[in-house]
Amino acid sequence: MNLENYFPVLLFLLVALFFGVFSLFLGRILAPHRPDAEKNSPYECGIAPFDDARMKFDVRFYLIAILFILFDLETAFLFPWASAMKDLGWEAFVAIMIFLAELVAGFWYIWKKGALNWE
């Protein structure tokens, strides 16, 4: 095993480690340290928290998140198909049209069920 081949990697790691430690050290020395009660208080989006952090969330938050991930991933499948459309032929075109029909049918179904309503 030739250690000369690993010297650039070791040098890169040492420079990165030095830069990281030096930046933290410099920030610690030069940064102002004047904490007060307001700076040490917890906040949430710029306002004081008004309830317990372990409160239960409404299930609609999770439903909307799951639906977003589902439809986002399904539409992400369209990009590789679109880039290779000329090479794939008519069979792939028919397959993607079936896929899009299922996607639109699923979206229509959750819309009619009221899964996207927030009231």
C-alpha positions as CSV (number, residue, x, y, z in Angstrom):
1,M,0.0,0.0,0.0
2,N,1.5,3.3,-1.1
3,L,0.8,6.1,1.3
4,E,2.0,8.8,-1.1
5,N,-1.3,8.4,-3.0
6,Y,-3.2,9.4,0.1
7,F,-1.2,12.5,0.9
8,P,-3.5,14.9,-1.0
9,V,-6.5,13.5,0.7
10,L,-4.9,13.9,4.1
11,L,-3.8,17.4,3.3
12,F,-7.3,18.3,2.2
13,L,-8.8,17.0,5.4
14,L,-6.2,18.8,7.5
15,V,-6.9,22.1,5.7
16,A,-10.7,21.6,6.1
17,L,-10.3,20.8,9.8
18,F,-8.1,23.8,10.4
19,F,-10.5,26.1,8.5
20,G,-13.5,24.8,10.4
21,V,-11.9,25.0,13.9
22,F,-10.3,28.4,13.1
23,S,-13.7,29.8,11.9
24,L,-15.4,28.6,15.1
25,F,-12.6,29.9,17.3
26,L,-12.6,33.3,15.5
27,G,-16.4,33.6,15.8
28,R,-16.2,32.8,19.5
29,I,-13.6,35.5,20.1
30,L,-15.0,38.3,17.9
31,A,-18.7,37.8,18.4
32,P,-20.5,39.9,21.1
33,H,-21.7,38.1,24.1
34,R,-24.4,40.1,25.8
35,P,-27.3,37.7,26.5
36,D,-30.4,39.0,28.2
37,A,-33.7,37.6,29.2
38,E,-35.3,38.4,25.9
39,K,-32.5,36.8,23.8
40,N,-32.6,33.6,26.0
41,S,-36.4,33.2,25.9
42,P,-37.8,30.7,23.5
43,Y,-39.6,32.0,20.4
44,E,-41.5,30.5,17.5
45,C,-41.6,32.3,14.2
46,G,-40.8,35.6,15.9
47,I,-43.5,35.4,18.5
48,A,-43.5,33.9,22.0
49,P,-44.8,30.4,22.2
50,F,-48.3,30.2,23.6
51,D,-48.7,26.4,24.2
52,D,-46.8,23.3,25.1
53,A,-44.4,22.0,22.5
54,R,-45.8,18.4,23.0
55,M,-49.3,19.3,22.0
56,K,-51.1,17.1,19.5
57,F,-51.3,18.3,15.9
58,D,-54.4,18.0,13.7
59,V,-54.3,15.0,11.4
60,R,-54.8,17.3,8.4
61,F,-51.2,18.5,8.7
62,Y,-50.0,14.9,8.1
63,L,-52.6,14.2,5.4
64,I,-51.6,17.2,3.4
65,A,-47.9,16.3,3.8
66,I,-48.5,12.8,2.7
67,L,-50.5,13.9,-0.3
68,F,-47.8,16.4,-1.3
69,I,-45.1,13.8,-1.1
70,L,-47.2,11.3,-3.1
71,F,-48.0,13.7,-6.0
72,D,-44.6,15.3,-5.9
73,L,-42.9,11.9,-6.4
74,E,-45.3,10.8,-9.1
75,T,-44.7,14.0,-11.1
76,A,-41.0,13.5,-10.6
77,F,-41.3,10.3,-12.7
78,L,-42.3,12.5,-15.7
79,F,-38.9,14.1,-16.0
80,P,-36.9,11.0,-17.1
81,W,-39.7,10.1,-19.5
82,A,-39.8,13.6,-21.0
83,S,-36.0,13.6,-21.6
84,A,-36.1,10.2,-23.3
85,M,-39.4,10.6,-25.2
86,K,-37.9,10.4,-28.7
87,D,-36.0,7.1,-28.0
88,L,-38.8,5.3,-26.2
89,G,-41.5,5.1,-28.9
90,W,-45.3,4.8,-28.9
91,E,-45.5,2.1,-26.2
92,A,-43.9,4.4,-23.7
93,F,-46.2,7.2,-24.7
94,V,-49.2,5.0,-24.1
95,A,-47.8,3.9,-20.8
96,I,-47.2,7.4,-19.6
97,M,-50.7,8.5,-20.7
98,I,-52.1,5.7,-18.5
99,F,-49.9,6.9,-15.7
100,L,-51.1,10.5,-16.1
101,A,-54.7,9.3,-16.2
102,E,-54.2,7.5,-12.9
103,L,-52.5,10.6,-11.5
104,V,-55.4,12.8,-12.5
105,A,-58.0,10.3,-11.3
106,G,-56.3,10.2,-7.9
107,F,-56.1,13.9,-7.7
108,W,-59.8,14.2,-8.7
109,Y,-60.7,11.6,-6.1
110,I,-58.9,13.4,-3.2
111,W,-60.4,16.7,-4.3
112,K,-63.9,15.3,-4.3
113,K,-63.4,13.6,-0.9
114,G,-62.4,17.0,0.5
115,A,-58.9,15.9,1.6
116,L,-57.6,19.3,0.4
117,N,-60.2,21.4,2.3
118,W,-58.9,23.0,5.4
119,E,-62.2,24.0,7.1
